[in-house]
Amino acid sequence: MSAGTDDAIVEISGLHKAFGKLEVLKGIDVRVRRGEVVCIIGPSGSGKSTLLRCVNLLEEPNSGTVLVNGYELTDPDVDIDRARRSIGMVFQGFNLFGHLSVLDNLTVAQRKVLGRDAAESERIARENLEKVGLAEKAKSMPDQLSGGQQQRVAIARALSMQPAVMLFDEPTSALDPELVGDVLGVMRQLADEGMTMLVVTHEMQFAREVADTVLFMDGGVVVEAGPPSKVIGEPSEERTKTFLSRVLNPVHATETG
Amino acid sequence: MPMSPRKRAQAFRGAQYGILVLALAAVAFFANWEKLGDAFFNLDAMSTQFPGIITTALVNTIIYTALGFALGLAIGLVLALMKLSSVGPYRWIATVYIEFFRGVPALLVFIALGFGVPLAFQLQFDTYSTAAIALGLVGSAYIAETLRAGIQAVPKGQVEAARSLGMSQSRATFTVVIPQAFRIILPPLTNELILLTKDSSLIYLLGLLGSEYELAKFGREGMNATNSMSPILLAGLCYLIITVPLGYLSRYLERRAGRQRDEGLEVTA
C-alpha cells in the first residue's frame, strides 16, 4: 500500500554498472516511497538482479548515486555495515547459515550486529518465525527444511533485524511450484503491513496484485514504469508486450514473439 | 570358446589371489624366522621398556604433537586468511612461507630451530617450546592450504547473507565462513595430525633429557641398551596406538560429512 506522501526511502540516480566490458546497468533512476511495493520484471540478463544488489551494495556501481534510508551507499566513506542494518535481503538460494539452527540463524546477527541480549533476540526471532508460520521449526537445522520453509526462515531472519526496506531477489525461482504459494503469501502479508519492498520476480500475478509500481527492465535500462494495471495490463512499449506475452503464454510464445 | 566378461574377471581375480598366496608362502619359507624373532620380537628386551615407553615416551609424543598441532592451526589460519586477502603483500608473504615450509624437510627446520636460533640470538628455549614451534612451523604450511581450500568451498552466498545482515567482512568470516570451513576440512585435518605425530620423531635432533624422550628416541635408546631391535619395533607399535584411532576418526567424520551432504541434497532437490 502506498503511503501517500512522497518521502523517498530509496533514491537511485544515474546508476551505471559494468562487469568488465559488459555494461549491465546503463543509467537507472528509481525512487521508492516509504511503504511502496515495487516489483522489477524483465528478461534474464536485463540487469534487474544487479540493480537490486546495488541497493545494498553487494554490487558496487561504477557511477551514479544510491541513497537508502538516509545513507548514501555510493559515498566511499559510508559505514556500509551500519547502512545495511536497515536493508533486509532475501536471496534466490536462501543462503541460510548451514551450521546454525533456525533460531540461531535469526539471532546471530541481532546479537553480534545490533548487540541485543540473548533473551530479547530470541523473543524477536520467535515473533518472526511465528509470522512466517514456522514457530515449530526453531530447533531444526536448515537442511531439514523444504525449500519453501528455508525461504520463509530467510525472510524471518531479515525481518528480525527490523529493516526499513526489504529486497527480494527472485525469492521463488528456486522453489518447486507447489511451494511458491507459501512464500508469496508471507510476502503479501508483509506488503499489507506497510513494509517497503523491492522485489525482482517472474511471478506476474504477484506483481499485478501486490505491487504499487512495476518496473520493466530490458538491456540495462528501465523501459517502462507505472502501476501494474498499466505496465502489465496495458503495456505501451513493444519490448514490454513481447516479454509479457512470452511469460504469460509461454506455450504460444513464438506466435507473438 | 571366448570367456564371458564375468568369467574373465573371476579368472583374473583368482590369479591375483594365487600370486599373493605364493608371495606370502615364499616369504614364510625363505625368511630366517629364528634370527628375525631374536632381533625384533625379543619379549625380554621389550619388557624392559615398560612402563617408561608408555608413561614417558608415548605421553611426550602426544604432548609434542598436540602443542605443535595447536600452534600449526593458529599460524595456518592466519596464513590461509592472508592467502585469501585482497591485500597483495599479505598474499605474497603467505605464498612464500607456505612454499618454503612445505618444501624443506622437517629435519632442516628442527636443526635450524635447535641450533641456528640459539647461535644467532643467544636464545635458548626449553625442549617443549622448541618442539612445538618446529612442528607448528612445519604443520602450519599444510594446514594453511587445507584451510584455504575449506574456506573457498563455503558458498559465496553465505558471506553475502552475512554481509547483508550488517556483519563486517571479518565478522562474517569468523561467525559464518570458518565454522563451516572446519566441518568441510575435518577429515583432511585429521590426516595432518597423523603426519605431525610421525614428524614428532625428529625432536631427538634437539638433544633430549631422559624425561623428554618421545617414542622414536626412547626406542633407539632401548635398542642400544638391550642390543636388540625389539624396542624400536615396540615404539613403532605405540605410534599405531595414536594414529589408528585418528584414522578411524577421520573416516568417521568423512562419512558423517558425506551423509549430511546427501541428506541436504535430498531435501532441497
Interface residues (C-beta under 8 A of the other chain):
Chain A: N56 L58 D81 R82 R84 R85 I87 G88 M89 F91 G93 N95 L96 F97 G98 H99 V108 A109 K112 V113 L114 D143 Q144 L145 S146 G147 Q150 A154 R157 A158 M161
Chain B: P155 G157 Q158 E160 A161 A162 R163 S164 L165 G166 M167 S168 R171 T175 V176 P179 Q180 R183 Q260 E263 G264 V267 T268
